[in-house]
Amino acid sequence: MRWNDMRISALGGTLCSLWASFSLGDVLQTVLTAAVGTLVSFATSRLLCMLVKRKR
């Protein structure tokens, strides 16, 4: 067995074991949390930008 074959086999096994440990609910919760965090961050930066422009 070549070194590349061993790495691909190890990577494939790792990915398969990780895939089995995630549930659809966990993935959806993570996506939703990331989306809410992005929106809050964007809104906060816009609000702070507007406040800074007012003070000038």
SEKOL-930808 format. One line per 10 residues: number of its first residue (from 1); their letters; for each residue x, y, z of N, C-alpha, C, CB. Coordinates in pm, 1 decimal, always signed. Atoms other than C-alpha are relative to their C-alpha. Last residue first. Glycine has a CB too. Layout:
// residues N
NUM = A = X Y Z X Y Z X Y Z X Y Z | ...
This chain:
// residues 56
56 = RKRKVLMCLL = -98.8 -82.5 +73.9 -1945.8 +6412.8 +1357.2 -60.5 +124.9 -45.0 +56.7 -72.7 -118.6 | -81.4 -78.7 -94.1 -2167.6 +6265.7 +1628.6 +96.9 +90.3 -72.1 +76.4 -91.5 +94.0 | +80.5 -105.4 -63.3 -2430.2 +6154.0 +1377.8 +83.5 +90.9 +88.4 -111.6 -61.5 +82.1 | +21.4 -105.0 +98.8 -2176.7 +5963.0 +1166.3 -80.7 +115.6 +59.0 -71.2 -56.7 -122.9 | -127.0 -71.8 +16.2 -2062.1 +5764.9 +1471.8 -17.9 +114.6 -98.9 +112.4 -95.9 -47.9 | -23.4 -80.1 -120.1 -2419.5 +5667.0 +1557.8 +127.6 +82.7 -11.6 +7.7 -90.1 +122.7 | +94.0 -112.9 +0.8 -2492.3 +5552.2 +1200.8 +22.3 +90.1 +120.8 -145.4 -50.6 -1.8 | -42.0 -89.1 +106.9 -2178.2 +5336.8 +1193.1 -90.0 +123.6 -5.8 -1.3 -73.7 -134.6 | -116.3 -73.3 -49.0 -2266.6 +5187.5 +1531.2 +51.8 +98.5 -105.1 +111.1 -97.7 +40.0 | +45.8 -91.9 -104.0 -2611.7 +5094.4 +1402.6 +115.7 +83.7 +53.7 -66.8 -77.4 +114.3
46 = RSTAFSVLTG = +71.4 -109.8 +66.8 -2468.2 +4942.9 +1084.3 -46.2 +104.6 +100.9 -120.8 -54.1 -78.5 | -99.9 -82.8 +68.0 -2213.7 +4739.0 +1284.8 -66.2 +116.6 -73.3 +81.6 -84.9 -98.7 | -77.6 -75.7 -98.2 -2483.1 +4616.8 +1521.5 +101.9 +90.3 -67.2 +70.3 -94.5 +96.3 | +85.6 -107.0 -51.7 -2716.5 +4516.1 +1239.4 +75.9 +86.8 +100.6 -126.2 -59.2 +65.5 | +20.3 -97.9 +106.0 -2440.0 +4318.2 +1064.2 -82.0 +118.9 +51.2 -69.8 -65.2 -120.5 | -126.6 -68.5 +21.7 -2337.4 +4141.3 +1385.3 -14.0 +109.6 -105.1 +107.5 -99.7 -42.1 | -21.7 -87.4 -115.4 -2696.6 +4057.2 +1469.8 +128.8 +78.8 -16.7 +4.2 -81.9 +130.3 | +94.8 -111.8 +7.0 -2757.7 +3921.8 +1119.3 +18.5 +97.9 +114.9 -142.6 -52.3 +0.1 | -39.5 -86.8 +111.0 -2442.1 +3710.9 +1123.7 -90.8 +121.7 -9.4 -2.4 -77.4 -131.9 | -120.4 -71.2 -40.2 -2521.1 +3569.0 +1466.5 +48.1 +96.3 -106.7 +109.3 -97.8 +32.9
36 = VAATLVTQLV = +42.1 -101.9 -96.3 -2873.0 +3479.4 +1354.4 +120.3 +82.4 +46.2 -70.2 -65.5 +121.5 | +74.9 -102.3 +73.1 -2735.5 +3300.0 +1047.7 -45.0 +111.7 +93.4 -121.3 -62.3 -70.1 | -94.9 -78.5 +78.3 -2472.1 +3114.0 +1250.4 -70.4 +112.5 -75.1 +75.1 -89.9 -98.3 | -76.6 -82.3 -93.6 -2732.1 +3000.6 +1504.6 +100.3 +88.7 -74.2 +73.3 -89.2 +101.7 | +88.4 -105.6 -48.8 -2961.6 +2880.3 +1226.0 +73.3 +93.8 +95.7 -122.1 -60.8 +69.4 | +22.6 -93.4 +111.1 -2681.8 +2685.6 +1056.1 -86.3 +116.7 +45.5 -66.6 -71.9 -119.4 | -124.8 -72.4 +23.3 -2576.1 +2527.2 +1386.0 -16.2 +103.0 -110.7 +112.3 -97.3 -35.1 | -16.9 -92.8 -111.6 -2934.4 +2432.4 +1472.4 +126.8 +83.0 -17.9 +4.8 -76.5 +133.5 | +94.3 -110.2 +18.7 -2981.0 +2281.8 +1126.1 +11.4 +103.4 +111.5 -142.6 -53.4 -6.8 | -47.9 -79.9 +112.8 -2664.1 +2073.1 +1163.3 -91.9 +119.9 -22.3 +8.4 -86.1 -128.2
26 = DGLSFSAWLS = -120.2 -72.8 -42.7 -2762.4 +1951.7 +1508.3 +50.6 +91.4 -110.5 +110.5 -98.1 +41.6 | +40.6 -104.3 -94.1 -3112.4 +1858.9 +1392.0 +116.9 +84.6 +46.9 -68.4 -61.7 +119.3 | +52.4 -110.1 +80.1 -2976.0 +1667.8 +1091.7 -42.0 +116.2 +89.7 -118.8 -47.4 -85.6 | +139.6 +19.0 +37.3 -2768.7 +1449.0 +1321.1 -47.1 +123.3 -77.1 -89.2 -24.9 +126.0 | +82.4 -120.4 +8.5 -2393.2 +1435.6 +1329.4 -142.8 -38.0 -34.0 +56.2 +98.2 -104.8 | +20.2 -56.8 -133.6 -2197.2 +1130.5 +1457.0 -84.9 +126.3 -1.4 +133.1 +30.3 +63.3 | +94.8 +79.0 -79.0 -2236.7 +924.3 +1140.6 -29.7 +64.5 +134.9 +53.9 -140.6 +21.2 | +131.8 -11.5 +62.4 -2073.7 +1190.4 +921.9 -105.1 -73.2 +84.6 +2.9 -57.1 -144.3 | +55.2 -131.2 -34.2 -1776.2 +1210.1 +1160.3 -141.4 +16.1 -54.6 +89.9 +111.5 -54.0 | +33.0 +2.3 -142.2 -1716.0 +835.3 +1136.4 -55.3 +134.5 +45.6 +123.3 -36.8 +82.7
16 = CLTGGLASIR = +115.9 +87.0 -23.4 -1740.3 +844.5 +758.2 -39.0 -3.2 +147.7 +29.7 -142.2 -49.0 | +120.3 -68.1 +48.8 -1507.9 +1144.4 +733.2 -124.9 -83.7 +22.6 +14.0 +32.5 -148.2 | +28.6 -111.3 -90.9 -1246.0 +977.3 +952.9 -127.2 +71.8 -41.3 +117.4 +98.7 +3.4 | +51.9 +55.9 -125.0 -1262.3 +655.0 +754.7 -37.8 +107.7 +99.6 +101.7 -92.7 +62.0 | +133.0 +54.4 +26.2 -1222.8 +841.2 +427.3 -64.1 -57.6 +124.9 +7.7 -106.4 -106.8 | +90.2 -113.9 +15.6 -929.4 +1042.8 +561.9 -143.0 -46.5 -25.0 +46.9 +89.9 -114.7 | +18.4 -58.2 -133.2 -756.4 +727.8 +685.1 -95.8 +118.0 -5.8 +134.8 +44.2 +58.9 | +78.5 +93.9 -79.9 -811.1 +554.1 +351.2 -28.1 +56.2 +139.2 +72.9 -134.2 +11.2 | +137.2 -6.2 +51.6 -690.3 +858.3 +157.1 -90.6 -93.1 +80.2 -3.9 -37.4 -150.3 | +57.2 -128.3 -41.1 -379.6 +881.4 +375.8 -145.0 +12.0 -44.9 +82.5 +116.2 -56.7
6 = MDNWRM = +24.0 +5.6 -144.8 -306.8 +510.0 +337.6 -63.0 +130.0 +49.5 +131.8 -27.2 +75.6 | +115.1 +88.2 -22.1 -348.6 +525.7 -38.8 -35.0 -6.6 +147.8 +28.7 -141.1 -53.9 | +120.7 -73.3 +38.0 -115.2 +827.7 -55.3 -126.0 -83.3 +23.3 +8.1 +42.4 -146.5 | +24.3 -100.9 -102.8 +154.9 +638.4 +140.7 -128.0 +78.9 -30.3 +120.6 +95.7 +10.5 | -78.5 -121.8 +8.3 +136.0 +340.2 -91.0 -41.4 +98.4 +108.1 -14.5 +63.4 -137.6 | +84.0 -117.7 +0.0 +0.0 +0.0 +0.0 +88.8 +124.5 +0.0 -95.7 -0.5 +121.9
